[in-house]
Amino acid sequence: MPQLLHFLLDPFGRRIRLSLAEYGVEPQLRDEKPWAPSEMLRDLNPAGLTPVYVEDSGLAILGAEALTEYLEETMSDPVTLLPGVPIERAEIRRLAAWFDVKFYAEVTEPVLTERVIRRFVKGPQGNNSPDTARMRQALANLRPHLDYLSYLAERSSWLAGPHLSLADLAAAGHLSALDYLGVVPWSDYAVARAWYSRIKSRPSFRALLSDAFPGVTAASHYADPDF
Amino acid sequence: MPQLLHFLLDPFGRRIRLSLAEYGVEPQLRDEKPWAPSEMLRDLNPAGLTPVYVEDSGLAILGAEALTEYLEETMSDPVTLLPGVPIERAEIRRLAAWFDVKFYAEVTEPVLTERVIRRFVKGPQGNNSPDTARMRQALANLRPHLDYLSYLAERSSWLAGPHLSLADLAAAGHLSALDYLGVVPWSDYAVARAWYSRIKSRPSFRALLSDAFPGVTAASHYADPDF
């Protein structure tokens, strides 16, 4: 059985879990914490970074970027997460990169760091208190991103067009991590919320909804598809 | 003639220029400054981000991530920048992502911001003085990355194996931007230097060596293949 080493609240690990489920692969999950990588993870990736996917053969693929394309190259029959001709695939990849680079830097990373990781790892000032100004800024940054998500979700069923794609799974990786923490103001964003409800109802999402990270309780509506 | 909208010192724009040259395509370059995007750029990409590639048909592809895969999907015959079987391609993409994510966050972005962009854009404290502590930290971060580059370059002619690949061009995009600014301590890293000299001697690199960014003079050895 293939294995996936991942940090439960990491948006990239969540995206890979969703992708694998869409491709019909159910890996054995091995929980990792970025502040205390296991020996197995250090052996596979001296940088201590997740996600890492280990095939039955023992072959390991490191990092969400490489893994995303690798899975598509080796598993995309019959399910593809990059449907269409090259220009359509480019648009899907552009959107995925938007969430993975911009959204991550402006929202997910600061929220995760200040709300979760800071409890376990001391900050630059040597303490464990969250940087509340940084957290506030990240939550303010979230709003224009939700506007953009709404704009995309209004045009079509899925973010890059009529078919579910990597763009949806990338966005869902980030949004679901934030939703676990209960910081997404869904009530102000009906269209984005409808999109999230749609993706949350997919069988590939089911495993994520029973996630429980030790010491960080999920928001009460987290597992509810009709939140 | 296709066009490439790019910021001359941006490592991602540099990588796309190198890739296009390796594929045998010579686009018309349109210089952009991230702090003052042109109307054309804003029309093509409301976020004002480069690189943007515009085909003869007018079709635009946005962002280095999407563009990299798009070029490979549409131009990789006979030249491929992702040679090999899927697992080899995964290793190339992992290395490219290492430079584009880790190296960029720890080295290129702070150096570019503090040394170049800060002259034109005020910082969070509302002034134009570089954050020298941030700059110093970035230059300290550069050293372990050069160790890693040396380790890779020692195993084979190119970073991901016997063939030039996207991994080399990604690394060269970052290193050449830093080298323009004269901040790479090459004399302490003979193996990395030999690799850089090798890639710098390729015809695809030639155009980059005559780069001149207004107001920021290139280091004296920048254009010299025997630096």
Chai-1 contact restraints between the chains, C-beta under 6 A:
chainA,res_idxA,chainB,res_idxB,connection_type,confidence,min_distance_angstrom,max_distance_angstrom,comment,restraint_id
A,I61,B,A90,contact,1.0,0.0,6.0,A-B,restraint_1
A,L62,B,R94,contact,1.0,0.0,6.0,A-B,restraint_2
A,G63,B,R94,contact,1.0,0.0,6.0,A-B,restraint_3
A,G63,B,A97,contact,1.0,0.0,6.0,A-B,restraint_4
A,E65,B,R93,contact,1.0,0.0,6.0,A-B,restraint_5
A,E65,B,A97,contact,1.0,0.0,6.0,A-B,restraint_6
A,A66,B,A90,contact,1.0,0.0,6.0,A-B,restraint_7
A,A66,B,R93,contact,1.0,0.0,6.0,A-B,restraint_8
A,A66,B,R94,contact,1.0,0.0,6.0,A-B,restraint_9
A,E69,B,R93,contact,1.0,0.0,6.0,A-B,restraint_10
A,Y70,B,P86,contact,1.0,0.0,6.0,A-B,restraint_11
A,Y70,B,A90,contact,1.0,0.0,6.0,A-B,restraint_12
A,E73,B,P86,contact,1.0,0.0,6.0,A-B,restraint_13
A,T74,B,P86,contact,1.0,0.0,6.0,A-B,restraint_14
A,P86,B,Y70,contact,1.0,0.0,6.0,A-B,restraint_15
A,P86,B,E73,contact,1.0,0.0,6.0,A-B,restraint_16
A,P86,B,T74,contact,1.0,0.0,6.0,A-B,restraint_17
A,A90,B,I61,contact,1.0,0.0,6.0,A-B,restraint_18
A,A90,B,A66,contact,1.0,0.0,6.0,A-B,restraint_19
A,A90,B,Y70,contact,1.0,0.0,6.0,A-B,restraint_20
A,R93,B,E65,contact,1.0,0.0,6.0,A-B,restraint_21
A,R93,B,A66,contact,1.0,0.0,6.0,A-B,restraint_22
A,R93,B,E69,contact,1.0,0.0,6.0,A-B,restraint_23
A,R94,B,L62,contact,1.0,0.0,6.0,A-B,restraint_24
A,R94,B,G63,contact,1.0,0.0,6.0,A-B,restraint_25
A,R94,B,A66,contact,1.0,0.0,6.0,A-B,restraint_26
A,A97,B,G63,contact,1.0,0.0,6.0,A-B,restraint_27
A,A97,B,E65,contact,1.0,0.0,6.0,A-B,restraint_28
